Amino acid sequence: MKRRIQIAEDGPVQEPMLPLINIVFLLLIFFMIAGSLQKLGPFEVDPPASHTAEARPEDTIVLWFGKSGEIGIDDLKGGLDRLSSMLPVDYIGRPVEIRADRDTEGAKVVALLKRLQELGVDKVQLMTAIEAGQD
């Protein structure tokens, strides 16, 4: 019995593309997850500018304060009248970081600060954005 031997022609070698596609999709998924780790507030605010930056303590309560006076803490939204029900149960003694919009009227911010003082909050920080070009 005779065997036929086939000789391969010299041509371009085809590399398998599936492993490359798998790696690209894994990288895409990784960057989608890693890019969304920052917790977003209940609404968008544009903070005023600042020249310095400090780290905040881990137990800080983040309070979002919008242009029209809306307040957000975690996933809760409301007005100044609902502030006491929106604060966590263990808020006494914890610092509160206010992320107010730069276009918010000063009188509204003062009213918020007075309400926080009435509720017993004694450590308040107003969050600002670092200006471009400042270190």
RADAQUI-V768883 format. One record per residue. N is the residue number from 0. RES is the residue in three letters. PHI is phi in degrees with one decimal (999 if undefined). D_FIRST is the distance of its C-alpha to the first C-alpha in whole Angstrom. Layout:
BEGIN
N/RES/PHI/D_FIRST
N/RES/PHI/D_FIRST
END
This chain:
BEGIN
0/MET/999/0
1/LYS/-96.5/4
2/ARG/-103.5/7
3/ARG/-95.1/10
4/ILE/-108.5/13
5/GLN/-101.2/16
6/ILE/-99.6/19
7/ALA/-70.4/22
8/GLU/-79.2/25
9/ASP/-75.6/28
10/GLY/-149.9/31
11/PRO/-66.5/33
12/VAL/-85.1/32
13/GLN/-90.5/34
14/GLU/-84.1/36
15/PRO/-69.2/36
16/MET/-91.9/40
17/LEU/-58.7/40
18/PRO/-61.0/41
19/LEU/-65.7/44
20/ILE/-63.9/45
21/ASN/-60.6/46
22/ILE/-65.5/48
23/VAL/-61.5/50
24/PHE/-68.0/51
25/LEU/-63.6/51
26/LEU/-64.5/54
27/LEU/-60.7/55
28/ILE/-63.3/56
29/PHE/-59.4/57
30/PHE/-71.5/60
31/MET/-66.4/61
32/ILE/-72.6/62
33/ALA/-65.8/63
34/GLY/-75.9/65
35/SER/-110.6/67
36/LEU/-78.8/68
37/GLN/-72.5/72
38/LYS/-74.0/74
39/LEU/-93.9/76
40/GLY/-79.7/79
41/PRO/-69.6/80
42/PHE/-153.9/81
43/GLU/-85.3/81
44/VAL/-127.5/84
45/ASP/-114.8/85
46/PRO/-69.5/86
47/PRO/-67.9/89
48/ALA/-81.6/88
49/SER/-145.7/89
50/HIS/-107.9/89
51/THR/-128.2/88
52/ALA/-142.0/85
53/GLU/-133.9/85
54/ALA/-79.8/83
55/ARG/-103.7/84
56/PRO/-64.5/84
57/GLU/-66.3/81
58/ASP/-89.0/84
59/THR/-69.4/85
60/ILE/-90.9/86
61/VAL/-95.7/85
62/LEU/-115.2/87
63/TRP/-94.4/86
64/PHE/-130.2/89
65/GLY/-86.4/88
66/LYS/-57.7/91
67/SER/-89.3/92
68/GLY/96.6/93
69/GLU/-72.8/90
70/ILE/-120.1/89
71/GLY/-136.0/86
72/ILE/-132.1/85
73/ASP/54.9/81
74/ASP/-101.9/80
75/LEU/-94.2/84
76/LYS/-126.4/86
77/GLY/177.6/89
78/GLY/-107.0/93
79/LEU/-61.7/95
80/ASP/-70.6/97
81/ARG/-98.0/93
82/LEU/-58.0/93
83/SER/-64.2/94
84/SER/-81.1/92
85/MET/-87.3/89
86/LEU/-68.7/89
87/PRO/-62.4/87
88/VAL/-60.4/89
89/ASP/-97.3/89
90/TYR/-75.0/91
91/ILE/-61.7/94
92/GLY/87.5/94
93/ARG/-90.0/90
94/PRO/-71.9/90
95/VAL/-115.9/90
96/GLU/-104.4/88
97/ILE/-97.3/89
98/ARG/-107.6/87
99/ALA/-97.4/89
100/ASP/-72.6/88
101/ARG/-65.3/90
102/ASP/-93.8/92
103/THR/-71.9/93
104/GLU/-65.4/97
105/GLY/-60.7/99
106/ALA/-63.8/101
107/LYS/-69.2/98
108/VAL/-66.3/97
109/VAL/-63.4/100
110/ALA/-62.7/100
111/LEU/-64.4/97
112/LEU/-62.0/98
113/LYS/-64.1/101
114/ARG/-65.0/99
115/LEU/-62.8/97
116/GLN/-65.3/100
117/GLU/-62.3/102
118/LEU/-81.2/99
119/GLY/96.7/99
120/VAL/-81.6/96
121/ASP/-114.2/98
122/LYS/-118.3/95
123/VAL/-128.6/93
124/GLN/-124.1/91
125/LEU/-98.5/91
126/MET/-76.5/87
127/THR/-131.0/87
128/ALA/-101.0/85
129/ILE/-74.7/84
130/GLU/-66.3/85
131/ALA/-64.1/83
132/GLY/88.4/83
133/GLN/-100.5/85
134/ASP/-111.2/84
END
